Amino acid sequence: MKNTIVFIHGMFQNPKSWEKWMDFYTAKGYSCIAVAWPLHEGDPSVLREHSPDGLGKLTLDEVITKVETLIYSLTEKPIVIGHSVGGLIVQLLVNREIVKAGVAISSVAPNAMIDFSWPFIKNAAIIANPLKGDEPIDMDMETFHEAFANTLSEAEAEIAFKATATNDSRVIFRDCMGKSGQLNVTIPHPPLLFIAGEKDQICPADLVEKNANAYTDPSSLTYFEEFPNRSHFICNEPGWEEVATSVYNWLQNHEQTIAQEDPGLFK
């Protein structure tokens, strides 16, 4: 049976953001699934114009439950690749040993780990703003370009915004900083790769590296790689193929170790 990859998007995106990666890895012989968070199914432009009822109350645990339910429906443990909050979910799944390898790209860090750079503090405060209650966050073109895709030209960012951007729940990010975002970084775990973008203002490279270095089990494989001149939109901005190829090479180089992570049926 082919190796299965489950792709997990982050905030302000949906499975649309994984289309290029799905094509890339399908061509490499993988069986690919891009899971949509609850209330994130459909065309991004429609989701921006009409936020689904209940979006503002969506929790991280509800997202994790949907991803876990999909994984348990498979006949073997998959490889999981996630971006941003999806990267944190990858780490949680790796921690629970229900996947055989994880790739966390521009990942939100667990255990309330933060960065003290101004862009990170500013963006985190805007998203988590407790004064907004459970009001959804409406993503707009200016914010998308300034914070999410800051390495793109305005014209490139506008195209990317129209194609991929969605509104989202600020509760999700608050949950990431709370109990739902806690995991044990000291125990043995399946192979885990961290990818960071040098110009990322939402999940800075320093924070992603700090996150990777927090894993301390000497018997487990943990690896960090930083790509220059990349923003938080690293999975779709020009040069995304280099990132996808690097991840593919890492999976191939550690194929034997990954295969040892009980690829058979769930017990």
Secondary structure by P-SEA (a helix, b strand, c coil): ccbbbbbbbccccccccaaaaaaaaaaaccbbbbbbcccccccaaaaaaccccccccccaaaaaaaaaaaaaacccbbbbbbccaaaaaaaaaaaaccccbbbbcccccccccccccaaaaaaaaaaaccccccbbbbbcaaaaaacccccccaaaaaaaaacbbbbbcaaaaaaaacccccccccccccbbbbbbbcccccccaaaaaaaaaccccccbbbbbbbbcccccccccccaaaaaaaaaaaaaaaaaaaaaaccccccc
